[in-house]
Amino acid sequence: MFTTPDTTREAATRPGGFTLVETLVAAIVAALVIVALADSITSSVGTRQSLAPPPGSAFHLAQEIYELAIQLPSQPSGTEGVTNGADVVALDSLSGAVFSPPIRADKTALSGYAGWTQQVALSIYALDDLDSATTMAISDGLSPSEGCVYKLSVTILARGDEVDAFEWWIKP
């Protein structure tokens, strides 16, 4: 027997699902979103790494000040709170000093540390009381026979935020 094809409206509708073109468009859109997210994550990680201090940087910067301090004469110069390595002439010049950019032990500026700061404090302690600073003035200096030591404190800042602080005792 001979049958005629069903040409009614119900037969003309397609079953549920997506066409190949719709699937390809969805895949392309998803790929573009994934690429954009990956680029954003890579960019933010790179920015974070460039802002993060290199390992050991704070200690390195503080150590430079310590190395400078132990080679300076303890005879007072009368100059405190310097901001330039060239102005450091004696131990008392480090009292209240701030160096930005940071300096090396040879008093020259360190390159590659934009936004970093070395803040220096110097105080005098009696050997029999290392818990409390004396009222002695740094500008008066110390002689080895006075029974006192200097406490060198170096605070390292990166973009205004404290990274770390270090302290050393220095004999006159």
N, C-alpha and C positions, 0 to 999 in steps of 0.2 A: 504494500500500500504506500501511497505517496503522501508525505506530510509537508506542510508549509512551515517555514520558519516563523517563530513567534516574534512579531514586530511591535508588541505592545510596549508601553512606557516602562513597565517593570523590568522587562528583559533588557532594556537599553541602559539601565543604571548599572554601574559597576559595583563589584563587591568592595568592602572596606579594605584599606591599605593605601600605600603611597606609590606614586609612579616613580620611575627611575629618575626623572628630572627633579622631582621634589626631594628625593633622597640625596642626590648630588648637591643640590643647593644647601640642604641642611648640613651636609658634611663640610662644605666649603665655609659656611658661617661658623661652625664649631671649630674648624682649624684656625680661622682668623682670630677667634676669641682666645684659643690656647696660645697662639704665637704672641698675642698682645700681653697676656698674663705672664708668659715666660720672660718676655722682654722687660716688663715692669719689675718682676722679681729680681732679675739679673741686675738691672739698674739700681735698685734699692740696696742690694747686697754690695755692689761696687761702691756706692756712696758711703755706706756704713763702714766699709773697710778703709776708705780714704780718710774718714774722720776719726777712726779708732787709732789710738797711739800704738806705735810699734812696741812689741814686747820688750820690757825692760827699759823703756825710754825714760820714765820718771826717775828710776834709780840712776841711770846714766847721767841725766842732767844734774841731779843732786850730787853725784860723785864728782862731777866737774868742779862744782863749787868747793867741795871738801878738799880736793887736790889743790885748788888755788889757795884755800885758807891755810893749809899746812906749810906752804912755801912762802907766805907773807911774813914780814917782820911784825912782831907784836908791839913794837914801839908805836904809840899812837901818832896818827897823821893829822888828827883834828877834823877829818872829813868822814861823815857818816851818810848813809842813805843814798849812795851813788846809783846811777841808772845806766852807766856806760862802763864797760870793762876797762877802758883806758884810765878811768878815774880811780881804780882800785890800786892803792899804793901801800896800804898796811891793813892789818887784820880789822881795825876799827872801821875801815871804809865799807866793810861788808855788813855792818850793823844797819838794818833797815833797808838794805839794797834790794832793788827790783830790776831784773834783767829780762827784757822782752824786745828782741829775740834773745834767747838764752845765750850764755857765753861758755867758752871752754876754759880749762885751767890756765891756758896761755892768754886769757882776757880777750880773745877774738870771738866774734859772733859765730854761732853755730848755724849752718845753713840747713834747710829742710825741716825747720821747727817753727814755721809760721803759726802764730796763735798760742805758742807756749810761753810760759813765764816761770822764772826762778825768783822766789821771794826768800830773802835771807834775814834771819834774826840772830843776834849774838847776845848772850847774857853771861854773867859771871856767877859762879857757884863756889862756895867754900868746900874744901875737900871733906870736912867733917859734917856737911849738910848738903847732900846732892839732891835734896827734894825741893829746896826753895832757893830761888835766885837771890843774890845779895843786892844791896842797894848801891853798890859801887858803880860808878859811871864807866862805860866802855872807853870813853875818851881819855880816862886817866891811865889806862893801860894796866898791865900786871907784870910783876917780876916773879921769877920762878920761886923765890923764897916766901911769897905771900900766902902760900897754902891754898890757892884758888885755881880754878880751871875755867876755861871758856866753854860754853855750850853753844855749838853751832847748829841752828835749826834751818832746814831748807824745805820749803813747800813748793811743790811743782803744780802749776795750773795749765790746763789746756782749754783754750777759748773761754777763760774766766772761771772754769770749774776746777776745784781741787782734785788732782789725780792721786797724789800721795805726799807724805811728809817724812823727812828723815832727820835724825839728830846724831851728832858726834860730840865727844869731849875732846878738847884740844888743850894741851899743856902750853903755858906761856914760854 
